[in-house]
Amino acid sequence: MKRGDRILMVLVLGWIAVLVLLPLSGIVREVWTNGLSSLVELLRQPTALRAFMLTFWLTLGSVVINTIFGTMLSFILVRHSFRGKVFLEGIIDLPFAVSPVIAGFMFIILFGPRGWLGSWFDAQNIKIIYAFPGMLLATLFVTFPFVVREVVPVLREYGIEQEEAALVLGASPWQTFWKVTLPSIKWGMIYGITLTIARAIGEFGAVIVVSGGIINKTQTATLLIHHKFMDFDFTGACAAAMVLAAVSFIILIAMQYIFSKRQV
Amino acid sequence: MSISIQNVSKRFGDFVAVDGVSFEVQTGELVALLGPSGCGKSTLLRVIAGLETPDTGAVIFNGVNMNDMSARQRRVGFVFQHYALFKHMTAEQNIAFALTVQKRSKQEIADRVDQIIDLVKMRGYGRHYPSQLSGGQRQRVALARALAAEPAILLLDEPFAALDLKVRESLVGWLRKMHDKLNVTSIFVTHDQNEAMEISDKIIVINKGRVEQIGAARDVYEEPSNKFVASFIGNINIIDAHIDGEVICVHGTEVRLHRSADCDAHSGEIVLLVRPEDIGLRPEAGGPQAIPAVVTGIRYKGSVTEVNLQLAGLSLTALEFSKHIWHMGERVFIHIKKYNVFAAADSHQAIRRQLEHLGYIE
């Protein structure tokens, strides 16, 4: 390796260490000095378990709904041309552009007890805001672009020739989708799903606005960490943060592993 | 299974891709749809397969109108130009696809795949993915996949266009042998006249969405029905000339050519279309029909020598089979042994432009 290359490498790796590894090691060290009992204690608290379960359900809901609708939207964008398509393509990135706090606020305005739709739902005795549906909506909103953004280019490159081939060979539209189309766009979907999971687990801004952070009811894992931190429960916050970070890390590693096994 | 195409038209917006095309293909024939790129031949093939719906006309298989049948119901074998293999499936899985979706038994599928993999000489490559195969191998897998369910009709869209020359040459001959063995009615689309002439029973020449001529390779080459066919099939020299009764004048040289039967013109500007092999070269005039020219290029190709000639402002190409050695800058005399004559110099200009544009003449 040339001298210049070596300097460049040390510089970049050093930067990554300072930026990523150092803060992470801080949490691990903190948990370690507090003793692993702090982790055990955290996992014994029903409140904490509820918060983690809520994050799990929100993440699962976002993945399922955004994968289905994101894939359908990708098909429409790639395979059809219609008026306002450019506009629609622009809208997809909107959740990236808008701050999550603003996103949450939009849902409050819309679904709050005195909001447009909120008053109607209120009359039916259906709670949206400060309840699971509102939190799911907010999470769906902020994670919406990921699947579409990953699937559209894959679908575009894939074209329609393979589907035509399947058709001529006698496959039904259903068989064509499951045996030909889906396996071809699978990797784009998986990548989009990975990003959706990561974002849904970590979402804070939009969720804190629409949830109200009611303990045992609408408190997610990130809200739990925030709450413990504000409550001067530094040990608990660290333990919860480490669990959440570990989950994200494991998902990331698992995805890396799956991608490395990728055949075609 | 016989195919009958009756007055089929297809337009995309303002563009007329196929314009009132009719032709017949007999059972077991191997037919080439030949034409320059963008002439509508691929669209026509897709109409036959049911991948496009014609605006007018009918596609008839064995006397049965197929217009209301979907591509899925027609069950033709179709080989795509860029193979369209399923990238996430092995060669075997690709070949088995038609049988798999028909839910045939595992044993039947395995037997058929085994059999057809031998037919396309792909033994040992069954478990390879398309990305692990060469272009020629992919094309053979595509062909095997199309043939697996034993279709009565095989359609091939520029099957060899994406392959390099050597692979293409061997596959072209192989396809003909394969066709003779299976005797499946086949139509293949090509822009390569050599390919078309080499293996097809019948050539359908298409230009701008219309049929220009239908015939065996020899008919189309020797008796072209119009200037387009004459210039598109094979190399051709386009010579401006003047006709006055029985006398044809080429650049000031009076040539007493025998009028060919297809010449309706009696006087005025005409175009002579002459195949390179129909131009004879001699060192001396040896008669009044000789036209003086200068040798401007010589390409020795073993069995034949290609000689470029300059004749006033005109460049010609001659193919010489004699072993005579020609020299650059030499003055020679050309004899036109056989020619086709067409009237109207203006449309000849149009054809020349079109052919130049397509790269068929320089």
Contacts between the chains, C-beta under 8 A, distances in Angstrom:
chain1	res1	chain2	res2	distance
A	161	B	80	5.6
A	161	B	82	6.5
A	161	B	84	4.0
A	162	B	84	5.2
A	162	B	85	7.7
A	162	B	86	5.8
A	162	B	87	7.6
A	164	B	51	5.6
A	164	B	71	7.4
A	164	B	78	7.9
A	164	B	80	7.5
A	164	B	84	6.9
A	165	B	78	7.1
A	165	B	80	6.2
A	165	B	84	4.2
A	165	B	85	7.8
A	165	B	86	7.5
A	165	B	145	7.7
A	166	B	86	7.7
A	166	B	97	7.1
A	166	B	101	7.7
A	167	B	51	7.5
A	167	B	70	7.8
A	167	B	71	4.9
A	167	B	72	5.4
A	168	B	49	5.9
A	168	B	50	7.7
A	168	B	51	7.1
A	168	B	71	5.1
A	168	B	72	7.4
A	168	B	74	7.8
A	168	B	75	7.9
A	168	B	76	6.6
A	168	B	77	7.8
A	168	B	78	4.5
A	169	B	97	5.3
A	169	B	98	4.1
A	169	B	101	6.7
A	169	B	145	7.0
A	169	B	146	7.8
A	169	B	149	7.0
A	170	B	72	5.6
A	170	B	75	5.9
A	170	B	98	5.5
A	170	B	101	5.5
A	170	B	102	6.0
A	170	B	149	6.8
A	171	B	72	7.2
A	171	B	97	7.4
A	171	B	101	4.3
A	172	B	72	7.2
A	172	B	101	7.3
A	175	B	101	5.1
A	179	B	86	7.9
A	179	B	97	7.7
A	179	B	100	7.8
A	179	B	101	7.4
A	180	B	86	5.8
A	183	B	86	7.9
A	183	B	88	4.3
A	184	B	86	7.9
A	184	B	87	6.7
A	184	B	88	6.3
A	186	B	88	7.8
A	263	B	88	7.4
A	263	B	129	6.7
A	264	B	87	5.2
A	264	B	88	5.3
A	264	B	129	5.6
A	264	B	131	5.9
